[in-house]
Structures are given as structure tokens and as C-alpha cells.
Amino acid sequence: MNKLADYDGPILEINKLSISFFTRLREIPAVMDFSVTVQPGEAVGLVGESGCGKSTVALGVMQDLGKNGRIVGGSIKFKGRDLAEMSAEELRDIRGNEIAMIYQEPMASLNPAMKIGKQLMEVPMIHEGVSEKEAYARALEVVTDVRLPDPERMLNSFPHQLSGGQQQRIVIAMALMSKPALLILDEPTTALDVTVEAAVVELVKDLGKKYGTSMLFISHNLGLVLETCDRLCVMYSGEAVERGSIKDVFDEMQHPYTQALFRSIPLPGADKNSRPLVAIPGNFPLPHERPSGCNFGPRCDYFEEGRCDKDIVIPMSPVRGNDRHETRCLKFQEIDWNAPITVGEQKEKTAPGKVVLKMDNLKKYYEVAANALFGGGETKVVKANETLSFEARESETLAIVGESGCGKSTFAKVLMGLETATEGQILLDNQNIEQVPIEERDTKTVSDVQMVFQNPFDTLNPSMTVGRQIMRALEIFGIGNSEAERKKKMLELLDLVKLPRAFADRMPRQLSGGQKQRVGIARAFAGGARIVVADEPVSALDVSVQAAVTDLLMEIQRNEKTTLLFISHDLSIVRYLSDRVMVMYLGHVVELGDTDQVFSPPYHPYTEALLSAVPIADTSIEKEHIVLEGDIPSAMNPPPGCPFQTRCRWKSEVPGGLCEREVPPVRQLEDGHQIKCHLSDEVLERMTPVIKIAAE
């Protein structure tokens, strides 16, 4: 089958596509009247909240809708040919060869029992019938292309021997093995750290240019789409609501949903007190409960009764003067898109109170068998936390930032009493708690230190109603003298997290992700917690829900004077809501200061790289481009000297190999700002801001 050479039209042409899933009870329309075109060498972003139909479109292109899914209208053409009219054999030839897909979870695409090299070599051997020798040479080339260290060793490894970022690069390499004409990426970086994400995104862009591949990039992260794509299609509830070039859609949006999405993400300048985010009101409609007229109508600021809810099909309308820019809105020409946004309600900045929590030189080491599979033999020490010292005050939000494996969650476990400290102390209201495991802690200490977890689904009991779960927490914390008192308190907690009281009788499976997370928050605050450790509490949620949940946490904090320890790797949210920031790398605190200090130079070299890696959904922002080479070293085998020296771009500024020999001392800069670094004051003064607003 001929490759791209003899075809010069659009690579992918989706026209008025409708896809439904059929259950015993009804037909559920998942995608309606959806059109998008991908030209040769072009990258098109597909953006929207979960459940809007992005992945269904991708599965439609792959002709992989399972036995319940069917295309009920429209067409999908690949290089001018309708995929629905192809035989199973032709489709098999195209899939993996001309159209490749990269999924969100890399391990789902890799065979755990087969070496990487063999998995990669299979692609050209099956699709193109090349010899084993040539397939190996090609596998070596793509593994080198995706910038993996020691490619020969990689080919000889099993998937479990690689980190998440390395696995994702192998999956990208596998997709590129046959030099496909179209690459579909479905949230390919959600599970990765931001520095790894930045490197993978950079890689995808470079490889797109090198191989001339067209891309359909599915994401809910607008900043990522801005950095990777040429054009953008915004989806809401199964429909495309706006399409156009990145610049047109970002700078001259013409649909109320696009505008609402941008208002709910923390761009530079947003601030929890003076410029709070505006969450989108209401909830996403279920596929069989869509409103008549405009799907976004019930949540729209510009809704007009009798017009927007009229039972008609609203078409995509062209926006004059822009490049193939279209919107599905009846009123787009009447709306003043440049009107200043109604700012969320401004709040007084609360002054932090007395010190509630103090950590002093905390260390947590683990002993692990050097041969983890069979145990026995010599042991190795994993230094998960190295001399952590800081204090947190009443009403203060302290963000703890760093990549996975830096020791954030270990420190949270010691604080919660799930682990005990190796050395050093943790003082809660001047009481030592570092050696008291949770089963020996009194009820007050347990209710004082609570946690909100990353994945709300894992922390709720699926067989117990929401109300029962909150009342169970109240029982454990010894709150209320009778069932009736506890029930009253439980309903007040539902009010606190802005959930309808009727939810008390619902089961967890009947709730959306954002609603489940609210139940988790209600439970954490059930005992009047003094300190709440929020471990990535919004990373599993959609952007519009993120805004509502962070806003809720802030409001509860203001009323209850809670100390919030916010663990995250998303620096845009950290900048928005934290008062102070602690940056961790490989068990060390490498920088600590208030938010303004940490986000403006001088930085620790690692903080600088983290800031550069954050995708920002704003075309007026210019970022210095810093991509960290290599993966995070293992805590089992940390580098000598400074933990960051193997990836630091400033190392050459320190004479005499000091970085490789000695752990740097903690240096006090001004007003409580500290960094752990060997760089001299003169070098620190030369640092320039990583994130700048471009001059008009």
C-alpha cells in the first residue's frame, strides 16, 4: 500500500460524524454532528472536559468502538478513503502502520512479559515484512530518537524495569516505528511529572517535524495544546462548539464555553484573594439528559430563554475575518467578547496565625533488600526524606512541590502517623508526634491531622452511602452524642462542601469525580481538622471542577482557620492558592519561601526548570525554554554531592567539582527565603525570570 507520497489532500477528514452506544434500554448519543480536518503535517488539538466525547472520536477513527458502539451518521475519511467502507484486512493494514495511537496509560500498550526490543521489532516485521536485522536497526534508531539513555540496554529490558516517563517514550517509539501518516495522542502525558511531560511534548513536536506526521492531540490541558498544536477544536457534550487556529481561539474566542474554560484555569495574574477563579456553574449534562437547543445553555452567562433553548439544531457558524474559525453559538455576534470579566468575589487576605506544625531536621529512611524479588542478602537504605525543616501556621497554605519520588508523600505519611520518623521531630501544637503511629494516637490528634487524597474513588467505600461514610468519620472522631446529632452535623458538612443534602442517600458510583472529591473533603473536615494534607486533590479532576474544588478548600480554610499542606506538581495551581512554597527534590528541601519569592529569580536551578516546564494557556506569555535531561535518579542510589547535580544546567558555574562532592548548605537569602545550592551570590543575581509577559 502506498504511503503519503501520492496523496496531497487532508490526511483525516471527519464530516458530520455521529456515534452512539446502544444499551438494552436506549441509544446513547456520544458524539453528534462532529467535523474536523487534519492537513498534512498539521497538529490539531481536541479539547474538552471528560465525558465530552474526545476519546470516542479517536476510537471512531481507529474503528474500534466495541460491540455496543456504532457510527450512526457522517463519515471518517483517511487520505480521501472512507474508513467504514474498508475491509477488515485493509483496516488491519492501516492501523498501527499508517494510523498509530498513543494512549494515556503506557503500560496498557506494552506486553509485560516481552522485552522492549522484541515489541518494537514486531511492528515493521508484521506490517512491512522486513528482516529481523533491519527491524532491530530501526528499533535502535527510534529509541535513540525518543532520547532514551543507553538504547541497547533499553531494548533488552522488560517494561517494568522502566520509569513511567521511559515507558511512555517507548510507546511513542512504537507508534513511530512504521512512520505513520497520522498519530493520535490521547492524553499522553496526564500520568507524567511536569518536567517529564515537557520533555515528552518537546519530543513529540520534534518527531512530528522529522517524520512529517500529522497529529490529533486529545487533552484537557489548554496550555499543552497551545504548545503543541496549530489548530484547535473545543468539544462540549458530544459536539464541537468552536474550531479555529490556536491564535484565533485563544485570543478571540467566540463561544461562551471556551470563555468559561479559560476563566476557570489559574493563569498568571489570578490570585485567590484579589482575582479568584470563576468556576462554571452547574454540572455537565448526561448523554441522555441533554437540554433542548444549546447543550451549554443551562450553564451559560448569555443564555436567552425562548431562543437558546428552542428545539432546533444549532449549526456551526463561520467567524468573519479569521482563518477557518467557526462557533456553535446563536448569539456570538451580539456578545461583547472584550468586556471585562465579572471578577469572582474578592476576599480579604487572612493573616497567618500562630505556628501549628513545626518540623525539625526530619529524616525518614527505609531499608530495602538489594534483591527486592527474593529478599534476603544485603540491604540498601532509601533516604526518602533528608533533614526536612519548616513550620506551618494557622490559616496558611504551604504548597509542597516536586516530581514523583521526591519524598512528598513519604513526609505526609510520617505526619499522618502511617510511618514513624527515623530522626528529627514533628511538633503539633508543641507536642511531639513523629514516633507515634496512628493506632496509638489519641482521637484529637487523629481528627486534627486529616488528608484529602488524589483519587477520590479509592478512598470511598463503594457499598456505603455518602451520608453513612461521613457519619462514620464523626463517630470515630467522637463528635455528637446521638445518631440524630451526627446526622445533623453530616448534613451541615454537605452544605459546607456545597453538595445537595439529598446526596446523603447516594452511593459513590452515582457521583462524578468532582462530587466524590467533595465528599472526601467533607470527611476530612468532619472532626474540625487543624491541619489538612491535600495530596494532589485536583489533579484527577476537570479544569472547571478544579476551580470549584480549590475555591471550596480556600473558603473552608478561611472559615475554619485550617492549615493546608497542599502537595502538587502543578505550579499554576500552586501559584494561585499558596502563601508559601517548599520545593523538594530527592528527599531534600531545595527551596523554601513565600510564593512571590519562589516564583521570581533568583531560583534554585531545579525550581527554575519546574517553572519552565509548566504549560501556560496564554499566548502573551514567553517562557525561557529549559528541558531537563535524564530521569530523576533513584532514592536507592542517589548521586554524590548535590542531589540535583546530574541534571543541573548551572553546574559549570561552580568551580572545583564542588557540586559532585558536597551536599550544599542551606543558604538564607532575604526575608526567610532559603535555597540549598552552591551557586555564588553573583551567579544568582544573573538569573532572569523564566515566565515573562511578552511586549505587545
C-alpha positions in Angstrom: 0.0 0.0 0.0 1.4 3.4 -1.0 2.3 5.8 1.8 1.8 9.5 1.7 3.8 10.2 -1.4 0.9 10.0 -3.9 -1.7 11.8 -1.8 -1.9 15.6 -1.2 -5.4 16.2 0.3 -6.3 16.3 4.0 -4.9 13.3 6.0 -8.0 13.0 8.1 -11.4 14.4 7.3 -14.2 13.8 9.8 -17.5 15.1 8.4 -20.8 15.4 10.4 -19.9 12.3 12.5 -22.4 10.9 14.9 -21.5 7.9 17.2 -24.0 6.2 19.6 -23.6 3.4 22.1 -26.5 1.0 22.4 -27.6 -0.4 25.7 -30.6 -2.7 26.4 -32.6 0.3 27.4 -31.7 3.0 24.9 -29.4 4.5 22.3 -26.9 6.9 24.0 -25.6 9.5 21.6 -21.9 10.1 22.5 -20.9 12.3 19.5 -23.2 14.4 17.3 -22.6 16.3 14.1 -18.8 16.4 14.7 -16.5 17.6 11.9 -12.7 18.2 11.9 -10.0 18.2 9.3 -6.3 17.4 9.7 -4.0 18.6 6.9 -0.6 17.0 6.1 2.0 17.9 8.8 -0.6 19.7 10.9 -1.3 19.1 14.7 -4.9 19.6 15.7 -5.8 19.7 19.4 -9.1 18.3 20.7 -10.1 19.9 24.0 -12.9 19.5 26.5 -13.9 18.1 29.8 -14.1 14.3 30.5 -17.2 12.8 29.0 -17.5 15.2 26.1 -16.6 12.6 23.5 -12.9 13.3 22.7 -11.8 9.7 23.1 -14.9 8.4 21.3 -13.9 10.4 18.3 -10.4 8.8 18.4 -11.8 5.3 18.8 -14.1 6.1 15.8 -11.0 6.9 13.7 -9.4 3.6 14.8 -12.7 1.8 14.0 -12.5 0.3 17.5 -15.9 1.2 19.1 -16.5 -2.3 20.6 -19.7 -4.2 20.1 -22.0 -1.5 21.5 -20.7 1.5 19.6 -21.8 2.4 16.1 -21.3 5.2 13.7 -24.8 6.4 13.0 -24.1 9.3 10.7 -21.4 11.1 8.8 -18.1 9.8 7.6 -14.4 9.5 8.6 -12.1 9.7 5.6 -8.4 8.9 5.9 -6.4 10.2 2.8 -9.7 10.5 1.0 -10.9 7.0 1.6 -13.9 6.3 3.9 -12.8 4.0 6.7 -16.2 2.5 7.1 -16.0 1.1 3.6 -12.7 -0.7 4.1 -12.4 -4.5 4.6 -11.1 -5.9 7.9 -7.9 -6.7 6.2 -7.4 -3.2 4.8 -8.1 -1.7 8.2 -5.6 -4.0 9.8 -3.0 -2.9 7.3 -3.7 0.8 8.1 -3.9 0.5 11.9 -0.5 0.7 13.5 1.1 1.2 10.1 -0.5 4.4 8.8 -2.5 5.5 11.8 -1.0 5.0 15.2 -2.4 5.8 18.6 -0.7 6.6 21.9 -2.9 6.0 25.0 -3.0 7.7 28.3 -1.6 4.7 30.3 1.6 3.5 28.7 1.5 0.1 30.4 -1.8 -0.7 28.6 0.1 -0.7 25.3 3.1 -2.8 26.4 3.3 -6.6 26.9 4.8 -7.1 30.4 6.2 -10.5 29.5 8.1 -9.4 26.4 11.4 -7.4 26.1 11.0 -3.9 24.7 13.2 -4.6 21.6 11.0 -7.5 20.6 7.8 -5.5 20.9 9.2 -2.7 18.8 10.6 -5.1 16.1 7.2 -6.7 15.7 5.7 -3.6 14.1 7.8 -3.4 10.9 8.2 -7.2 10.7 4.4 -7.7 10.7 3.4 -4.7 8.7 6.2 -4.4 6.2 7.7 -7.9 6.3 11.3 -6.6 6.9 14.1 -8.8 8.2 14.9 -9.2 11.9 18.2 -7.4 11.4 16.6 -4.4 9.7 13.8 -4.3 12.3 16.4 -4.2 15.1 18.3 -1.4 13.4 15.1 0.6 13.1 14.1 -0.1 16.7 17.5 1.2 17.8 17.1 4.3 15.7 13.6 5.2 17.2 14.7 4.5 20.8 17.6 6.9 20.2 15.2 9.4 18.6 13.0 9.4 21.7 16.1 10.3 23.7 16.3 7.3 26.0 19.6 6.7 27.7 21.6 3.6 26.7 19.3 2.4 23.8 20.8 -1.1 23.6 20.1 -1.7 27.3 16.5 -0.3 26.8 15.8 -2.8 24.0 17.0 -5.6 26.3 14.7 -4.5 29.2 11.2 -5.5 30.3 8.6 -2.8 30.6 8.5 -3.0 34.4 12.2 -2.1 34.6 11.5 1.4 33.1 10.0 4.5 34.8 6.6 5.9 33.7 8.3 8.6 31.5 10.5 6.0 29.9 7.6 3.7 29.2 5.7 6.5 27.6 8.7 7.2 25.3 8.8 3.6 24.3 5.1 3.7 23.4 5.8 6.8 21.3 8.8 5.0 19.7 6.5 2.0 18.9 3.9 4.4 17.3 6.7 5.9 15.1 8.2 2.6 14.1 6.3 2.5 10.8 6.4 6.3 10.2 2.6 6.7 10.3 0.9 9.5 8.4 -1.4 10.2 11.4 -0.6 10.0 15.1 -3.5 10.1 17.6 -2.4 11.1 21.1 -5.0 10.5 23.9 -3.9 12.5 27.0 -0.4 11.1 26.6 1.2 13.0 29.5 -1.5 13.0 32.2 0.3 10.4 34.3 3.7 12.0 34.0 5.6 14.6 36.0 5.6 18.1 34.6 9.4 18.1 33.7 9.0 14.7 32.0 5.8 16.0 30.3 7.8 19.0 29.0 10.4 16.6 27.6 7.8 14.3 26.0 5.9 17.2 24.4 9.2 18.6 23.0 9.9 15.2 21.7 6.5 14.8 20.0 6.9 18.2 18.3 10.4 17.4 17.0 9.4 14.0 15.8 6.3 15.4 14.1 8.6 17.6 12.1 11.2 14.9 11.4 8.7 12.3 10.2 6.2 14.8 8.7 3.4 13.2 10.8 0.0 14.8 11.2 -1.3 14.7 14.8 -4.7 14.6 16.6 -3.8 15.6 20.1 -6.5 14.9 22.7 -6.1 16.8 26.0 -8.0 18.7 28.7 -4.9 20.9 29.3 -5.2 24.1 27.2 -1.6 25.1 28.0 -0.3 21.8 26.5 -2.4 22.3 23.3 -1.1 25.8 22.9 2.5 24.5 23.0 1.9 21.5 20.6 -0.8 22.3 18.1 -1.5 24.5 15.1 -5.3 24.3 15.3 -7.8 23.6 18.0 -11.3 22.1 18.3 -13.2 22.6 21.6 -15.8 20.0 22.4 -18.7 20.1 24.8 -21.2 17.3 25.5 -20.6 15.4 22.3 -20.4 18.4 19.9 -17.7 20.6 18.5 -18.5 24.1 19.9 -15.6 26.1 18.5 -12.9 25.4 15.9 -10.0 27.6 14.6 -6.3 28.3 14.7 -4.7 28.4 18.1 -4.3 32.2 17.9 -7.9 32.9 16.9 -9.4 30.6 19.5 -7.1 31.7 22.4 -7.2 35.5 21.6 -10.6 35.9 20.0 -12.8 33.1 21.5 -16.3 33.2 20.2 -18.1 30.6 22.3 -19.3 31.1 25.9 -18.0 27.6 26.9 -14.4 28.4 25.6 -14.5 31.6 27.6 -15.8 29.9 30.7 -13.0 27.3 30.4 -10.3 30.0 30.3 -11.8 31.7 33.4 -11.6 28.6 35.4 -7.8 27.9 34.9 -5.2 29.7 37.0 -3.3 31.8 34.5 -0.6 34.2 35.7 -2.3 37.1 37.5 -5.0 35.1 39.0 -4.9 35.3 42.8 -7.1 33.5 45.4 -7.9 36.8 47.2 -7.9 39.6 44.6 -8.7 37.7 41.4 -10.4 34.4 42.2 -11.1 31.9 39.5 -14.7 31.7 38.2 -16.0 28.1 38.2 -18.5 27.1 35.6 -21.9 26.8 37.4 -24.0 23.6 37.3 -22.9 20.2 36.0 -22.1 18.6 32.7 -25.3 17.0 31.2 -25.5 13.2 30.9 -25.8 12.0 27.3 -29.5 11.0 27.7 -30.4 14.2 29.6 -29.1 16.8 27.2 -31.2 20.0 27.2 -33.1 21.1 24.1 -31.4 23.7 21.9 -27.9 24.6 23.0 -26.2 21.9 25.2 -24.3 24.6 27.1 -27.4 26.8 27.7 -28.2 25.9 31.3 -24.6 26.9 32.4 -24.2 29.9 30.1 -23.8 33.5 31.2 -25.5 34.7 28.0 -28.5 32.3 28.0 -31.7 33.7 26.5 -34.9 31.9 27.2 -37.1 31.1 24.2 -34.1 31.4 21.9 -31.2 29.3 23.2 -33.5 26.5 24.4 -35.6 26.3 21.2 -35.7 22.7 20.0 -33.6 23.3 16.9 -30.2 22.0 15.7 -27.7 24.8 16.2 -25.2 24.9 13.3 -21.5 25.8 13.3 -21.3 29.4 12.0 -18.2 31.0 10.4 -16.5 33.8 12.3 -15.7 36.5 9.7 -12.1 37.6 9.1 -10.5 34.7 10.8 -8.8 31.5 9.5 -11.4 28.7 9.3 -12.8 29.9 12.6 -16.3 28.6 13.5 -18.6 28.6 16.5 -21.8 26.8 17.6 -23.5 29.8 19.2 -26.6 31.7 18.2 -25.6 34.9 19.9 -21.8 35.1 19.2 -22.2 38.3 17.1 -24.1 40.1 19.9 -21.8 39.3 22.8 -19.1 41.8 23.7 -16.2 39.4 24.0 -13.8 42.1 25.2 -16.0 43.2 28.1 -14.0 42.9 31.4 -14.9 39.7 33.1 -17.1 39.8 36.2 -14.4 39.1 38.7 -15.2 36.4 41.3 -16.0 37.8 44.8 -12.9 39.4 46.3 -11.7 38.1 49.7 -9.7 39.6 52.5 -6.3 38.1 52.8 -6.2 36.3 56.1 -3.1 36.8 58.2 -1.4 33.6 59.2 -1.8 32.8 63.0 0.4 31.0 65.4 2.6 28.1 64.4 0.6 24.9 64.5 3.1 22.5 63.0 6.9 22.5 63.2 9.3 20.1 61.6 12.9 19.9 62.7 15.5 18.0 60.8 13.1 15.2 60.0 14.6 12.2 58.3 12.9 9.1 57.0 15.0 6.2 55.8 13.8 2.8 54.6 15.8 -0.4 54.5 15.1 -2.5 51.4 16.5 -5.8 50.3 19.0 -5.1 47.5 17.4 -8.1 45.7 13.8 -7.0 46.0 12.4 -10.1 44.3 13.8 -12.8 46.6 14.6 -10.7 49.7 17.5 -11.7 51.9 21.1 -10.8 51.2 22.3 -7.3 51.8 20.0 -4.4 52.4 20.1 -0.9 50.9 18.9 2.3 52.5 16.5 4.5 50.7 16.7 8.1 52.0 13.2 9.2 51.3 13.4 12.4 53.4 16.6 14.2 54.3 16.6 16.8 57.1 13.3 18.4 56.5 12.7 21.6 58.5 9.9 24.1 58.2 6.9 25.5 60.1 3.3 26.0 59.1 0.9 28.5 60.7 -2.8 28.7 61.3 -4.8 29.8 58.2 -1.8 29.3 56.0 -1.4 27.3 52.8 2.0 25.8 52.4 2.5 24.1 49.0 4.9 21.2 48.7 6.1 20.8 45.2 8.3 18.3 43.4 8.3 15.4 41.0 7.2 11.9 41.9 9.8 10.2 44.0 10.9 13.4 45.7 9.6 12.3 49.1 6.4 14.5 49.3 4.1 11.6 50.1 6.6 9.9 52.5 6.6 13.1 54.6 2.8 13.1 54.5 2.7 9.5 55.8 5.0 10.3 58.7 2.8 13.4 59.6 -0.3 11.2 59.4 1.2 8.5 61.6 1.2 5.9 58.9 5.0 5.8 59.2 7.3 6.8 62.0 10.3 9.1 61.6 13.9 7.8 61.5 15.3 11.0 63.1 14.3 14.6 63.9 10.9 15.8 65.2 7.4 16.9 64.3 5.7 19.1 66.8 1.9 19.6 66.6 0.9 22.4 69.0 4.3 21.7 70.7 3.6 18.0 71.2 6.0 15.5 69.6 4.1 13.1 67.2 6.9 11.8 64.9 7.2 8.5 66.8 3.5 7.9 67.5 1.9 5.6 64.9 -1.7 6.3 64.0 -3.1 3.4 66.1 -1.5 4.9 69.2 -2.6 8.5 68.6 -5.5 9.9 70.6 -8.7 10.8 68.9 -8.0 14.5 69.0 -4.6 14.1 67.2 -6.2 11.9 64.6 -9.0 14.4 63.9 -6.6 17.3 64.0 -4.5 16.0 61.1 -6.5 14.8 58.1 -5.9 14.0 54.5 -7.6 14.6 51.2 -6.3 12.1 48.6 -5.5 12.4 44.9 -8.0 9.8 43.7 -11.4 10.3 45.4 -12.6 6.9 44.1 -10.0 4.9 46.1 -11.0 6.5 49.4 -14.7 6.0 49.5 -16.4 2.7 50.4 -18.4 1.7 47.4 -21.0 -0.2 49.4 -21.9 2.6 51.8 -24.0 5.7 51.2 -22.3 9.1 51.3 -24.1 10.2 54.4 -23.2 6.9 56.2 -19.5 7.4 55.4 -19.4 11.0 56.8 -21.3 9.8 59.9 -18.8 7.0 60.4 -16.0 9.6 60.5 -18.0 11.7 63.0 -18.3 8.5 65.2 -14.6 7.8 65.1 -13.8 11.4 66.0 -16.3 11.2 68.9 -18.5 14.0 67.6 -22.2 14.2 68.6 -23.8 12.3 71.4 -26.5 10.6 69.4 -27.2 9.4 65.9 -29.6 12.4 65.4 -26.8 14.9 66.3 -24.4 13.2 64.0 -26.9 13.2 61.1 -27.5 17.0 61.6 -23.7 17.6 61.6 -23.4 15.4 58.5 -26.0 17.5 56.6 -24.1 20.6 57.7 -20.9 19.2 56.3 -22.7 18.5 52.9 -23.7 22.2 52.9 -20.1 23.1 53.7 -18.8 21.4 50.6 -21.8 22.7 48.5 -23.4 19.3 47.8 -27.2 18.9 47.9 -28.4 17.3 51.1 -30.2 14.6 49.0 -26.7 13.3 48.2 -26.6 11.7 51.7 -28.6 8.8 50.4 -26.5 8.3 47.2 -23.9 5.7 46.6 -20.3 6.8 45.5 -20.9 5.3 42.0 -23.7 7.8 41.4 -21.4 10.7 41.8 -19.0 12.4 39.4 -15.3 12.7 40.2 -15.6 16.3 41.5 -18.6 15.3 43.7 -16.6 12.4 45.1 -13.7 14.7 45.9 -16.1 17.0 47.8 -17.3 14.0 50.0 -13.6 13.3 50.7 -13.2 16.9 51.8 -16.3 16.8 54.0 -15.0 13.7 55.7 -11.6 15.3 56.3 -13.2 18.3 57.9 -15.7 16.2 59.9 -13.6 16.4 63.1 -12.7 20.1 62.8 -9.2 19.3 61.4 -6.4 21.8 62.3 -4.2 20.6 59.5 -5.3 19.1 56.2 -2.8 17.4 53.9 -4.2 17.7 50.4 -2.3 15.3 48.2 -2.8 16.3 44.6 -6.5 16.8 45.4 -7.5 18.2 42.0 -5.2 16.5 39.5 -7.7 13.9 38.6 -10.5 16.5 38.0 -11.5 18.5 35.0 -10.4 22.2 34.9 -13.8 23.6 35.6 -14.3 21.3 38.5 -10.7 22.1 39.7 -11.7 25.7 40.1 -14.7 24.9 42.2 -12.9 22.4 44.4 -9.9 24.7 45.1 -12.3 27.6 45.8 -14.1 25.4 48.2 -10.9 24.4 50.0 -9.9 28.1 50.3 -13.4 29.1 51.7 -13.4 26.3 54.3 -9.8 27.3 55.3 -10.9 30.9 55.8 -13.8 29.9 58.0 -12.1 27.2 60.0 -8.6 28.7 60.1 -7.2 25.4 58.9 -3.5 24.9 58.0 -3.4 23.5 54.5 -0.4 21.5 53.2 -1.0 21.3 49.5 1.0 18.7 47.7 1.1 19.2 44.0 3.3 19.2 40.9 1.0 21.7 39.1 2.8 25.0 39.6 0.0 27.2 38.1 -2.4 26.0 40.9 0.3 26.4 43.5 1.0 29.9 42.4 -2.7 30.7 42.6 -3.5 29.4 46.1 -0.4 29.0 48.2 1.1 31.5 50.7 4.4 29.7 50.9 6.1 27.1 48.7 8.5 24.3 49.6 10.3 22.7 46.6 11.6 19.1 47.2 14.0 17.1 45.1 15.1 13.5 46.0 14.2 13.9 49.7 15.8 17.4 50.2 14.1 20.7 50.5 15.9 22.7 47.8 14.0 25.9 48.1 11.5 27.4 50.6 10.0 30.9 50.6 6.7 32.8 50.2 5.1 32.4 46.8 6.4 35.6 45.3 9.9 34.8 46.3 9.8 31.3 44.8 8.2 32.4 41.5 10.7 35.2 40.8 14.5 35.0 40.4 16.9 34.0 41.9 15.7 30.4 41.9 17.2 27.1 42.8 18.1 25.6 39.4 15.5 22.9 39.9 12.7 25.4 40.7 13.8 27.3 37.5 13.4 24.1 35.4 10.0 23.3 37.1 8.7 26.8 36.2 9.8 26.4 32.6 8.1 23.1 32.3 4.6 24.3 33.2 2.3 24.7 30.2 0.5 28.1 30.4 -2.6 28.7 28.3 -1.8 32.3 27.4 -0.4 33.4 24.1 1.0 36.6 25.7 3.4 34.6 27.9 7.0 34.0 26.9 8.9 31.3 28.7 12.6 30.6 28.9 13.0 27.1 27.5 14.7 24.6 29.8 14.3 20.9 29.3 15.8 18.7 32.0 18.0 15.9 30.6 17.7 12.5 32.0 15.3 11.0 34.6 15.1 11.6 38.3 17.8 9.5 40.0 16.6 6.7 42.3 16.5 7.4 46.0 18.1 4.0 46.4 21.2 5.2 44.6 21.3 9.0 44.8 24.2 10.9 43.1 27.0 12.1 45.3 27.1 15.7 46.4 24.2 17.9 45.4 21.1 15.6 44.6 20.3 17.8 41.5 23.8 17.9 40.0 23.2 15.2 37.4 20.6 17.4 35.7 21.7 21.0 36.6 22.5 23.4 33.8 24.3 25.8 36.1 26.8 23.3 37.5 29.7 24.6 35.3 29.4 27.9 37.3 30.6 26.2 40.5 34.4 25.7 40.4 36.4 22.6 41.5 33.6 19.9 41.2 32.1 21.0 44.5 28.6 20.1 43.3 29.7 16.4 42.8 31.4 16.2 46.2 29.3 18.0 48.8 25.7 18.4 49.7 25.1 22.2 49.6 24.4 24.0 52.8 21.0 25.8 53.3 21.5 29.4 52.3 19.3 32.2 53.7 18.5 34.8 51.0 16.2 37.6 52.1 13.1 37.6 54.3 13.1 33.9 55.1 13.7 32.8 51.5 16.2 29.8 51.6 17.8 27.6 48.9 20.1 24.6 49.1 22.7 25.4 46.4 26.4 26.0 45.9 25.9 28.9 43.4 27.6 32.2 44.4 25.6 35.3 45.0 26.9 36.9 41.8 25.6 33.9 39.7 22.2 34.0 41.5 21.9 37.7 40.7 22.4 37.0 37.0 19.2 34.8 36.9 16.4 36.2 34.7 12.6 35.5 35.1 11.6 32.2 33.4 8.0 33.4 32.7 7.6 36.8 31.1 4.6 38.6 29.6 5.5 39.4 26.0 5.6 43.0 25.0 2.6 43.9 22.7 
